Amino acid sequence: MAGRFFDEWEIGQRIEHEIRRTVTETDNLLFTTMTHNPQPLHLDAEAAGASEFGRILVNGTFTFALMVGLSVGDTTLGTLVANLGYDAVTMPNPVFIGDTMRATSEVTALRESKSRPGSGIVTFTHELLNQRDEVVCRCTRSALLKKAPAAG
């Protein structure tokens, strides 16, 4: 199991996730059509080419999902009870087909669960960066994690 239990986290811990991912035209096309998003900036090369960006923009919800996905293996894999919410999602720079993404995570808050004595809530700030080290997506995620099993 790669994820960590609630009691293994400390505020300020930072992870540079090793997995990187180059975004392909297929990624953007499939995600955009699977989610019924008809935005021409994601699907129409002519319309996107006439925009201020001059080319197709990668779907922002794909960008967000990729950022969270790249973080899971090092943060919550096998220890997650539930994601409680995502807040303050921002996309300060665009993502284009061919950009290579990497993610970072930092623990910004910890608190014991009041309703689940075997769990606690970890708040992560996730960032997704492109190959030019520009932040393309950022959010906070609150995750309800299991506590480590009692030794014995």
HELIX and SHEET records of a PDB file:
HELIX    1   1 PHE A    6  GLU A    8  5                                   3    
HELIX    2   2 GLU A   25  MET A   34  1                                  10    
HELIX    3   3 PRO A   40  LEU A   43  1                                   4    
HELIX    4   4 ALA A   45  GLY A   49  1                                   5    
HELIX    5   5 GLY A   60  THR A   75  1                                  16    
SHEET    1   A 3 ARG A  14  GLU A  16  0                                        
SHEET    2   A 3 THR A 100  GLU A 112 -1                                        
SHEET    3   A 3 ARG A  21  THR A  22 -1                                        
SHEET    1   B 5 ARG A  14  GLU A  16  0                                        
SHEET    2   B 5 THR A 100  GLU A 112 -1                                        
SHEET    3   B 5 SER A 119  LEU A 129 -1                                        
SHEET    4   B 5 VAL A 135  LYS A 146 -1                                        
SHEET    5   B 5 LEU A  80  THR A  90 -1                                        
END                                                                             
